[in-house]
Amino acid sequence: MSAMDNLTIREYTQNAISLMKRAHIVLPKAATVNIYHHRGLDKLSETGAMFINVVNRDYCKSIVVMLPGQVYPNHYHRIKTESFYGLDGTLCVTLEGENHYILPGEMLHIERGQDHAFSTEKGVVFEEISTMYVPNDSIYLDSEIAKAGYAIRRTTISADEWKEIIENA
């Protein structure tokens, strides 16, 4: 079954693409996309984000899209360090309990081991530039999320599906 067979994922993807187009963000033609829905698909409008993985080598670049009102839960990384670079909208990053507001053109660095969460009131597009993405390196502080595996909290859109989506966008 294709990820795009799910109505919630299809609508979310269309809304995320619309947000990127309004912001004049060039959509990558080749990417794998992960849509995180930590508290279930029925709560995707509240908790989650879309990560468009452009490159994942010794370094990683993802374009991250969050729709209005979304929160990404508090977590930290054992391996990865990352930087968030604002492209469109306002990103609120709670880093070690302190709020930082990232506007377009601004950057925030997050060291391994620092707990952080992020959110947006009106929608946001930002880049995550980091060391290589390693599966299971996000350690969630919420025990319910920590217990859930990737199959429950993430939907992946394959590179072939993504190519078809943006050709029709």
N, CA and C of each residue as an Amber inpcrd file, in Angstrom:
protein
   507
   0.8390000  -1.1860000   0.0000000   0.0000000   0.0000000   0.0000000
   0.8790000   1.2430000   0.0000000   0.5730000   2.1790000  -0.8220000
   1.2950000   3.4320000  -0.9200000   0.9360000   4.3460000   0.2510000
   1.9050000   5.1330000   0.6980000   1.6350000   6.1140000   1.7520000
   0.5390000   7.0760000   1.3140000   0.4820000   7.3410000   0.0150000
  -0.4870000   8.3210000  -0.4960000  -1.8970000   7.7560000  -0.5810000
  -2.0720000   6.4770000  -0.2680000  -3.4140000   5.9060000  -0.2130000
  -4.1650000   6.3740000   1.0190000  -3.4410000   6.9180000   2.0030000
  -4.0510000   7.3980000   3.2310000  -4.5120000   8.8430000   3.0190000
  -5.8070000   9.1140000   3.2280000  -6.3830000  10.4400000   2.9870000
  -5.7200000  11.5070000   3.8540000  -5.4670000  11.2020000   5.1310000
  -4.8410000  12.1730000   6.0260000  -3.4580000  12.5580000   5.5140000
  -2.6650000  11.5800000   5.1140000  -1.3110000  11.8430000   4.6020000
  -1.3810000  12.6310000   3.3030000  -2.2960000  12.2720000   2.4220000
  -2.4430000  12.9820000   1.1460000  -2.8040000  14.4480000   1.3800000
  -3.7850000  14.7090000   2.2410000  -4.1940000  16.0890000   2.5280000
  -3.0690000  16.8680000   3.1990000  -2.3930000  16.2360000   4.1460000
  -1.2840000  16.8920000   4.8420000  -0.1830000  17.2620000   3.8460000
   0.1570000  16.3260000   2.9710000   1.2010000  16.5610000   1.9680000
   0.8080000  17.7070000   1.0420000  -0.4400000  17.7310000   0.5950000
  -0.9030000  18.8170000  -0.2800000  -0.8180000  20.1630000   0.4310000
  -1.2040000  20.2080000   1.7080000  -1.1380000  21.4580000   2.4710000
   0.3060000  21.9050000   2.6750000   1.2040000  20.9520000   2.9370000
   2.6140000  21.2870000   3.1170000   3.2160000  21.8280000   1.8130000
   2.8850000  21.2050000   0.6950000   3.3810000  21.6810000  -0.5980000
   2.8360000  23.0730000  -0.8970000   1.5780000  23.3100000  -0.5870000
   0.9950000  24.6460000  -0.7890000   1.7350000  25.6960000   0.0380000
   2.0660000  25.3640000   1.2780000   2.8130000  26.2890000   2.1320000
   4.1810000  26.5860000   1.5320000   4.8670000  25.5670000   1.0270000
   6.1830000  25.7760000   0.4150000   6.0840000  26.6100000  -0.8560000
   5.0580000  26.3580000  -1.6560000   4.8870000  27.1340000  -2.8920000
   4.6040000  28.6010000  -2.5860000   3.7410000  28.8630000  -1.6040000
   3.4510000  30.2550000  -1.2200000   4.7140000  30.9680000  -0.7490000
   5.6230000  30.1980000  -0.1340000   6.8790000  30.7560000   0.3720000
   7.9660000  30.7810000  -0.6990000   7.6330000  30.3390000  -1.9130000
   8.5860000  30.2950000  -3.0310000   9.7730000  29.3790000  -2.7390000
   9.5050000  28.2820000  -2.0290000  10.5260000  27.2760000  -1.7550000
  10.5400000  26.3180000  -2.9420000  11.7010000  26.1020000  -3.5050000
  11.8300000  25.1730000  -4.6220000  11.7470000  23.7520000  -4.0610000
  10.8250000  22.9850000  -4.6070000  10.6410000  21.6160000  -4.1310000
  11.7300000  20.7140000  -4.6920000  12.4210000  19.9610000  -3.8380000
  13.4340000  19.0370000  -4.3530000  12.7940000  17.9640000  -5.2180000
  13.4190000  17.6700000  -6.3340000  12.8710000  16.6720000  -7.2580000
  13.1590000  15.2450000  -6.7890000  14.2570000  15.0690000  -6.0590000
  14.6120000  13.7380000  -5.5580000  14.7180000  13.8280000  -4.0370000
  13.8470000  13.1090000  -3.3480000  13.8620000  13.1350000  -1.8860000
  13.0290000  11.9820000  -1.3480000  13.3790000  11.5790000  -0.1540000
  12.5280000  10.6910000   0.6200000  11.8870000  11.5730000   1.6840000
  10.6150000  11.3760000   1.9360000   9.8790000  12.2450000   2.8510000
   9.3720000  11.4180000   4.0230000   9.6090000  11.9380000   5.2230000
   9.0610000  11.3230000   6.4270000   8.0770000  12.2880000   7.0630000
   6.8620000  11.8120000   7.2730000   5.8570000  12.5870000   7.9810000
   5.7220000  11.9630000   9.3570000   6.0660000  12.7540000  10.3670000
   6.0030000  12.2710000  11.7450000   4.6480000  12.6290000  12.3430000
   4.0260000  11.6470000  12.9490000   2.7230000  11.8180000  13.6180000
   2.8070000  11.0750000  14.9470000   3.5560000  11.6620000  15.8640000
   3.9440000  11.0320000  17.1240000   2.7780000  10.5540000  17.9800000
   1.6660000  11.2330000  17.8950000   0.5020000  10.8800000  18.7230000
  -0.6110000  10.2480000  17.8840000  -0.2650000   9.7950000  16.6770000
  -1.2250000   9.1440000  15.8010000  -1.6510000  10.0510000  14.6640000
  -2.0950000   9.4270000  13.5780000  -2.5280000  10.1820000  12.3940000
  -3.6930000  11.1150000  12.7050000  -4.5540000  10.7180000  13.6290000
  -5.7110000  11.5500000  13.9590000  -5.3050000  12.8420000  14.6700000
  -4.0670000  12.9250000  15.1510000  -3.5850000  14.1430000  15.8260000
  -2.4480000  14.8090000  15.0520000  -2.3000000  14.4610000  13.7760000
  -1.2350000  15.0260000  12.9480000  -1.3290000  16.5430000  12.8530000
  -2.5180000  17.0900000  12.8440000  -2.6550000  18.5480000  12.7460000
  -2.1300000  19.2540000  13.9980000  -1.9720000  18.5080000  15.0910000
  -1.4710000  19.0840000  16.3410000  -0.0020000  18.7430000  16.5860000
   0.3790000  17.4900000  16.3340000   1.7210000  17.0120000  16.6800000
   2.3530000  16.3410000  15.4710000   3.4940000  16.8880000  15.0340000
   4.2010000  16.2670000  13.9290000   4.8750000  17.2780000  13.0270000
   5.4190000  16.7760000  11.9280000   6.1040000  17.6100000  10.9360000
   6.4320000  16.7550000   9.7240000   6.7030000  17.4220000   8.6190000
   7.1640000  16.7590000   7.4020000   8.6450000  17.0760000   7.2220000
   9.4590000  16.0210000   7.0820000  10.8860000  16.1680000   6.8240000
  11.1570000  15.6780000   5.4060000  11.5960000  16.5770000   4.5370000
  11.9540000  16.2400000   3.1700000  13.4680000  16.0570000   3.1610000
  13.9030000  14.8150000   3.0910000  15.3260000  14.4850000   3.2150000
  16.0190000  14.6460000   1.8630000  16.7740000  15.7130000   1.7370000
  17.4350000  16.0480000   0.4850000  18.7420000  15.2810000   0.3340000
  19.5290000  15.2040000   1.4010000  20.7950000  14.4730000   1.3760000
  21.0580000  13.9120000   2.7790000  21.6190000  12.7080000   2.8300000
  22.0020000  12.1030000   4.1050000  23.2990000  11.3380000   3.8920000
  24.3970000  12.0230000   4.1430000  25.7350000  11.4240000   4.0270000
  26.4220000  11.6530000   5.3720000  27.6940000  12.0360000   5.3840000
  28.3140000  12.4390000   6.6550000  27.6110000  13.6880000   7.1800000
  26.9810000  14.3970000   6.2870000  26.1620000  15.5680000   6.6000000
  24.7540000  15.2890000   6.0810000  23.8130000  16.0500000   6.5760000
  22.4100000  15.8280000   6.2040000  21.7240000  17.1730000   6.0280000
  20.8420000  17.2370000   5.0410000  20.0070000  18.4250000   4.8660000
  18.5810000  17.9550000   4.6340000  17.6880000  18.5170000   5.4300000
  16.2560000  18.2640000   5.2620000  15.5340000  19.5960000   5.2440000
  14.4800000  19.6530000   4.4580000  13.5580000  20.7760000   4.5250000
  12.4100000  20.3040000   5.4150000  12.1030000  21.0940000   6.4310000
  11.0790000  20.7120000   7.3960000   9.8950000  21.6640000   7.2420000
   8.7100000  21.0680000   7.1830000   7.4780000  21.8550000   7.0580000
   6.5670000  21.5060000   8.2270000   6.0750000  22.5470000   8.8720000
   5.0780000  22.3680000   9.9320000   3.9010000  23.2710000   9.6020000
   2.7110000  22.7240000   9.6750000   1.5050000  23.4850000   9.4000000
   1.0960000  24.2660000  10.6470000   0.2380000  25.2630000  10.4960000
  -0.1490000  26.0910000  11.6470000  -0.6030000  25.2510000  12.8440000
  -0.0440000  25.6150000  14.0110000  -0.4380000  24.9820000  15.2580000
   0.2770000  23.6950000  15.5950000   1.1830000  23.2240000  14.7530000
   1.8560000  21.9520000  15.0300000   2.9980000  22.1140000  16.0350000
   3.2050000  21.0490000  16.8010000   4.2870000  20.9470000  17.7770000
   5.0640000  19.6710000  17.4680000   6.3840000  19.7320000  17.5740000
   7.2240000  18.5440000  17.4650000   7.7280000  18.2640000  18.8790000
   7.5170000  17.0460000  19.3910000   7.7620000  16.7600000  20.8090000
   9.2210000  16.8720000  21.2460000   9.3650000  17.0760000  22.5610000
  10.6640000  17.2150000  23.1970000  11.4850000  15.9280000  23.0660000
  12.7390000  16.0910000  22.6360000  13.6290000  14.9630000  22.4220000
  15.0780000  15.4500000  22.4270000  15.9880000  14.5180000  22.3660000
  17.4000000  14.8490000  22.1880000  18.0320000  13.7600000  21.3260000
  19.2610000  13.9970000  20.9070000  19.9810000  13.0420000  20.0650000
  21.2690000  12.6120000  20.7720000  21.5620000  11.3430000  20.7060000
  22.8140000  10.8300000  21.2630000  23.9850000  11.0610000  20.3130000
  23.6890000  11.0780000  19.0030000  24.7460000  11.1380000  17.9870000
  24.7190000  12.4640000  17.2220000  23.5540000  12.8560000  16.7830000
  23.4240000  13.9620000  15.8300000  23.5450000  15.3300000  16.5020000
  24.2230000  16.2520000  15.8000000  24.1420000  17.6780000  16.0980000
  23.4210000  18.3050000  14.9180000  22.7130000  19.3910000  15.1720000
  21.9060000  19.9720000  14.0960000  21.8070000  21.4800000  14.2400000
  21.4780000  22.1050000  13.1180000  21.2200000  23.5380000  13.0680000
  19.9240000  23.7410000  12.3110000  19.0920000  24.6420000  12.8150000
  17.8370000  24.9940000  12.1490000  18.0120000  26.3640000  11.5230000
  17.7080000  26.4670000  10.2190000  17.8330000  27.7120000   9.4720000
  16.4560000  28.0950000   8.9440000  15.9460000  29.2390000   9.3660000
  14.6080000  29.6860000   8.9900000  14.5070000  30.0800000   7.5290000
  13.4700000  29.5700000   6.8430000  13.2000000  29.9260000   5.4490000
  11.9250000  30.7670000   5.3150000  10.8560000  30.3710000   6.0190000
   9.5800000  31.0870000   5.9260000   8.7900000  30.8510000   7.2110000
   8.2060000  31.9000000   7.7530000   7.4210000  31.7800000   8.9770000
   8.3140000  31.8530000  10.2090000   7.7040000  31.6400000  11.3630000
   8.4150000  31.7070000  12.6370000   8.4220000  30.3280000  13.2900000
   9.6060000  29.8910000  13.6720000   9.7900000  28.6300000  14.3750000
  10.1460000  28.9430000  15.8170000   9.4140000  28.3590000  16.7510000
   9.7560000  28.4690000  18.1660000  10.4490000  27.1770000  18.5660000
  11.6990000  27.2810000  18.9940000  12.4510000  26.1250000  19.4600000
  12.6290000  26.2740000  20.9670000  12.1540000  25.2890000  21.7020000
  12.3900000  25.2490000  23.1440000  13.6210000  24.3810000  23.3540000
  14.7160000  25.0310000  23.6840000  16.0160000  24.3800000  23.8190000
  16.4260000  24.4340000  25.2850000  16.5120000  23.2360000  25.9070000
  16.8710000  23.1620000  27.3250000  15.9620000  24.0690000  28.1720000
  14.6580000  24.1210000  27.7960000  13.6680000  24.8800000  28.5580000
  13.5470000  26.3490000  28.2020000  14.3760000  26.8480000  27.2990000
  14.3470000  28.2670000  26.9270000  13.8440000  28.4140000  25.4930000
  12.8910000  29.3210000  25.2790000  12.3280000  29.5370000  23.9390000
  13.2310000  30.4250000  23.0920000  13.4260000  29.9990000  21.8390000
  14.1730000  30.7610000  20.8370000  13.2710000  30.8720000  19.6130000
  13.1060000  32.0810000  19.0880000  12.2540000  32.2950000  17.9180000
  13.1540000  32.5010000  16.7090000  12.9950000  31.6220000  15.7070000
  13.8320000  31.6350000  14.5160000  13.0150000  32.1970000  13.3640000
  13.4760000  33.2970000  12.8100000  12.8370000  33.9540000  11.6640000
  13.6210000  33.6080000  10.4010000  13.0650000  33.8890000   9.2200000
  13.8010000  33.6330000   7.9840000  15.1880000  34.3020000   8.0080000
  16.1950000  33.5180000   7.6420000  17.5660000  34.0150000   7.6170000
  18.3050000  33.8310000   8.9330000  17.6270000  33.3440000   9.9650000
  18.2750000  33.1290000  11.2640000  18.5470000  31.6450000  11.4790000
  19.5230000  31.3620000  12.3560000  19.9230000  29.9780000  12.5950000
  20.1030000  29.7330000  14.0890000  19.7950000  28.5110000  14.4860000
  20.0160000  28.0660000  15.8640000  20.7330000  26.7320000  15.8160000
  21.7890000  26.5950000  16.6310000  22.5680000  25.3590000  16.6900000
  22.1470000  24.5450000  17.9120000  22.0360000  23.2340000  17.7250000
  21.6460000  22.3270000  18.8060000  22.7080000  21.2370000  18.9090000
  23.3050000  21.1360000  20.0720000  24.3590000  20.1550000  20.2980000
  23.7570000  18.8040000  20.6720000  24.4880000  17.7410000  20.4430000
  24.0150000  16.4150000  20.8590000  23.7710000  16.4540000  22.3590000
  22.7000000  15.7770000  22.7630000  22.3510000  15.6960000  24.1750000
  21.4590000  16.8200000  24.6780000  21.2980000  17.8900000  23.9140000
  20.4290000  18.9910000  24.3550000  18.9770000  18.6600000  24.0250000
  18.1140000  18.7100000  25.0530000  16.7110000  18.4280000  24.7550000
  16.0830000  19.6490000  24.1060000  15.2200000  19.3510000  23.1180000
  14.5790000  20.4180000  22.3640000  13.2520000  19.9460000  21.7840000
  12.3680000  20.9030000  21.6190000  11.0830000  20.7080000  20.9480000
  10.9020000  21.9260000  20.0630000  10.0040000  21.8400000  19.0850000
   9.7530000  23.0140000  18.2680000   8.2950000  23.0780000  17.8640000
   7.8750000  24.3080000  17.5240000   6.4630000  24.5280000  17.2150000
   6.3190000  25.7670000  16.3370000   5.1090000  25.9300000  15.8180000
   4.7940000  27.1060000  15.0190000   3.3290000  27.4620000  15.2120000
   3.0470000  28.7380000  15.2450000   1.6540000  29.1760000  15.3350000
   1.0080000  29.2620000  13.9590000   1.7510000  29.7990000  12.9790000
   1.1560000  30.1040000  11.6720000   1.6980000  29.2710000  10.5220000
   2.5460000  28.3030000  10.8140000   3.1770000  27.4980000   9.7680000
   4.6080000  27.9610000   9.5510000   5.4760000  27.0140000   9.2270000
   6.8890000  27.3460000   9.0770000   7.5410000  26.3730000   8.1120000
   8.5590000  26.8820000   7.4100000   9.4400000  26.0480000   6.5970000
  10.8590000  26.4080000   7.0270000  11.6480000  25.3940000   7.3710000
  13.0290000  25.6380000   7.7620000  13.9080000  24.4790000   7.3030000
  15.1960000  24.7390000   7.2710000  16.1540000  23.6940000   6.9380000
  16.7390000  23.1300000   8.2200000  16.8850000  21.8190000   8.2250000
  17.6720000  21.1790000   9.2720000  18.9570000  20.7260000   8.6020000
  20.0630000  21.2750000   9.0650000  21.3820000  20.9170000   8.5610000
  22.0670000  20.2120000   9.7240000  22.5430000  18.9950000   9.4960000
  23.0320000  18.2160000  10.6310000  24.1020000  17.2240000  10.2070000
  24.6060000  16.5380000  11.2180000  25.4110000  15.3630000  10.9380000
  24.4480000  14.2890000  10.4520000  24.9650000  13.1780000   9.9840000
  24.1540000  12.1350000   9.3640000  22.9730000  11.7200000  10.2440000
  21.8260000  11.5480000   9.5900000  20.6500000  11.0100000  10.2660000
  20.8780000   9.5210000  10.5150000  20.6900000   9.1100000  11.7520000
  20.8260000   7.7130000  12.1450000  19.4980000   7.2820000  12.7540000
  18.8900000   6.2070000  12.2560000  17.6150000   5.7500000  12.8370000
  17.7330000   5.5050000  14.3460000  16.6710000   5.8180000  15.0490000
  16.5510000   5.6230000  16.5020000  17.4880000   6.5070000  17.3180000
  17.9590000   7.6270000  16.7430000  18.8090000   8.5550000  17.4870000
  17.9920000   9.6510000  18.1770000  16.7030000   9.7320000  17.9040000
  15.8520000  10.7040000  18.5970000  15.2920000  10.0280000  19.8460000
  15.6710000  10.5530000  20.9980000  15.2250000  10.0060000  22.2770000
  14.1400000  10.9410000  22.8060000  12.8950000  10.4530000  22.7900000
  11.7530000  11.2720000  23.1900000  11.5650000  11.2270000  24.6980000
  11.2810000  12.3910000  25.2840000  11.1170000  12.4840000  26.7240000
   9.7330000  12.0350000  27.1780000   8.7560000  12.0480000  26.2840000
   7.4190000  11.5540000  26.5850000   7.4400000  10.0260000  26.4710000
   7.1180000   9.3350000  27.5530000   7.2420000   7.8740000  27.5730000
   6.3120000   7.1870000  26.5740000   5.1460000   7.7570000  26.3030000
   4.2300000   7.1520000  25.3180000   4.8290000   7.2050000  23.9200000
   5.4270000   8.3290000  23.5740000   6.0680000   8.4550000  22.2640000
   7.2990000   7.5530000  22.2060000   8.0700000   7.5190000  23.2840000
   9.2890000   6.7050000  23.3240000   8.9800000   5.2240000  23.1000000
   7.8300000   4.7590000  23.5840000   7.4510000   3.3430000  23.4380000
   7.0120000   3.0030000  22.0220000   6.4660000   3.9870000  21.3050000
   5.9350000   3.7370000  19.9570000   7.0830000   3.5940000  18.9640000
   7.0110000   2.6190000  18.1030000   8.0310000   2.4320000  17.0740000
   7.7770000   3.3260000  15.8740000   8.7560000   3.3400000  14.9650000
   8.6260000   4.1500000  13.7560000   7.3550000   3.8360000  12.9750000
   6.9650000   2.5730000  12.9240000   5.7790000   2.1920000  12.1360000
   4.5290000   2.9110000  12.6240000   4.4900000   3.2540000  13.9000000
   3.3260000   3.9230000  14.4740000   3.4340000   5.4290000  14.3440000
   4.6410000   5.9790000  14.5210000   4.7680000   7.4330000  14.5940000
   5.3100000   8.1010000  13.3350000   5.5030000   7.3340000  12.2610000
   6.0630000   7.9250000  11.0470000   5.5070000   7.2350000   9.8080000
   5.2350000   8.0510000   8.7840000   4.8730000   7.5420000   7.4600000
   5.9290000   8.0270000   6.4810000   6.4560000   7.1090000   5.6740000
   7.4880000   7.4550000   4.6990000   6.8850000   7.4840000   3.3030000
   7.2050000   8.5460000   2.5850000   6.8550000   8.6720000   1.1680000
   8.1470000   8.3860000   0.4030000   8.1220000   7.3660000  -0.4190000
   9.3260000   6.9610000  -1.1420000   9.7490000   8.0320000  -2.1540000
  10.9920000   7.9220000  -2.6030000  11.5080000   8.8600000  -3.6090000
  10.6650000   8.8070000  -4.8830000  10.2360000   7.6110000  -5.2950000
   9.3910000   7.4890000  -6.4910000   8.0280000   8.1440000  -6.2800000
   7.4240000   7.9390000  -5.1020000   6.1370000   8.5810000  -4.8050000
   6.2950000  10.0990000  -4.7750000   7.3870000  10.5820000  -4.1470000
   7.6240000  12.0220000  -4.0590000   7.7700000  12.6250000  -5.4530000
   8.5170000  11.9550000  -6.3200000   8.7160000  12.4560000  -7.6830000
   7.3730000  12.6190000  -8.3850000   6.5050000  11.6410000  -8.2330000
   5.1780000  11.7170000  -8.8440000   4.3390000  12.8480000  -8.2280000
   4.4400000  13.0290000  -6.9260000   3.6770000  14.0740000  -6.2390000
   4.0790000  15.4470000  -6.7630000   5.3880000  15.7120000  -6.8270000
   5.7840000  17.0610000  -7.2310000   5.6020000  17.2970000  -8.7250000
   5.6130000  16.2450000  -9.5250000   5.3210000  16.4210000 -10.9440000
   3.8750000  16.8800000 -11.1410000   2.9960000  16.4900000 -10.2330000
   1.5820000  16.8470000 -10.3160000   1.2110000  18.0430000  -9.4310000
   2.1950000  18.6020000  -8.7380000   1.8950000  19.7090000  -7.8120000
   1.7530000  21.0160000  -8.5330000
